[in-house]
Amino acid sequence: MQQQQTATLTTIFSEVLANLAFMFSDDEPAETPPGEVWLETTIGYQGPKSGNLCFWCTRSFSVLLAANLLGIDPDDADAESKADDAVKEFMNIICGQLVTALHGAEEVFQLSIPEIRELPESPELLDEPGAEESTLSVEGQRVHLAYAPTD
């Protein structure tokens, strides 16, 4: 079941990036430049089942995501000012899609408000026991999503 959830997570992760923001994953490994600021965004859901999602990306990826969502140039001031909101909206969509894929559309689930924070250093993106994870290279940037059921 865990392997199936990981495949579902990766599929949803890449499809939402492609369909929402026209950002496509590739097979080239991404290198993060030293000194890049990393963000951690979390969201959870409660209902008959519950779980949490955590997304790690660089600040520059969040600006690119905002620019693609808004249809503006990444150098536009709006892209930077709306970057956090873009990542939060991305997480809302990912969580909603994942809940439906894993648990169906019959039950009612409550999603938490996404929370975002800057990390003091680059995250250690190691596999956690019991967590399903997906790492993608998108637009030359490494992004990582982890899902953990809580019940």
N, C-alpha and C positions, 0 to 999 in steps of 0.2 A: 504494500500500500504506500509506503514512504517513497519508493521509486516513482510510482504513478503521480503522487502529489508533487514531487520535484519536477517531473515533466510538465504537469499542469501549470505549476508556478512559472517555469521558464517560458512556456507558450504564452501565457497571459501577459507576463512581463514584456516580452518582445512584441506581441501583437498590440498592446496598449501604446507602447512607444511608437510603433509604426502608424497605427490608425489615428491616434490622438495628436501626435506631434511630428509625424513624418520623419522620425528618427529610427534608423535601422541598425540592428546589431550585425557585427561581422566577426569573422574568425581570427582576425589579427589581434594579438595580445596588446592591450593598451598599457602604456607607461604613464604613470602620474608624475609630473614634474615635482621636484623637491620644493617644499614650502607651500604647496597647494593647500588651501583650506578645505577641509572635509565637513560635510553635513550628515547628520543622522536624523531621519524622520521616522516616527513611529505612529502606528494606528492599531486599534484593536476592534474586535467585535464580540458581542454577547448575544445569546439566544439559546436554543436547544444545544448548541455547541458553541465554543468560544475559542478565540485565538488572537495572535498578535503578528503584525508585520513590521519589519524594520528595513529601511532603505538607506544605503550609504552612497553618496555621490560627492563630487567636488563642487565648490561654489561655482566654478566656471561652467560645469555641466548644468547646474540649476539655472544659470543665466541663459544658456543655449536653449534649454527646455522652455523657459518663459518666452524667449524670442520666437521659437517655433509655434508655440500655442497662440501667441498674439499676432503672428504673421509680420513681425518687425525684424529689423537688423539686430544682431546680438550686441552691437555697440550703442544702440539706442538706450537712453537712460531708463526708460520704462522696463526694459528687459531686466536690468539689475534690480530695480525697485520692486518688481513683481515676482522675482525669482522664488522666494520662499512660498508665496501663495501658489505658484505653478507646481512646485513639488508637492505641496499639501493636496492640491486637486488631483494630481497624478496618483497619489496614494489612496485617495478616496475611490477613484475609479478602479485601481488595482484590487483593493480590498473588496469592493462590491462584486467584481468579476470573479474573484477567487472564492468568495463565500457561495456564490451561485454555482460555480463549477464543483466545489467540494460537497456542498450540502443541499443543492437543489433550490428551486424557487418557491417551494411550498411553505416553508417556515419563515417566520419574521425574525430578523436580526437587527440589532442596534449597533451602528458603527460609532466609535469614539471620534473626537475631534483630533485630527493629526497634529502632532507636536514635532517641532523641528529645533535642532540646536547645532551650533558649531562645535566641532570636536577640537580639543587642545592639540591633538596630533593625529596622524594618519591611523585609521582603524586597523586592527588585526583582523583580517577577514578569514578567520579559521572556521572550519566546520564545528558546529556545536552538536553534541549528542541529542538526537531526537528532533532536531530542527531541519527543515527542508530549506535549501539555499540555492540561489542562482546568481552567477556572475556573468555579465555580458560586457562586451566591448562595443560601445556606441559612440559614433562620431569621434573615434580615437580616445575615448574616455572609458575608464573602468567604472562600472556601476554594479552594485550588489544588493540583492533582495533576500531577506530571510523570513520564513514563516514558521511559527511554532504554535501548535494547538495548546490550549491551556486547560483542557479537561480530558 
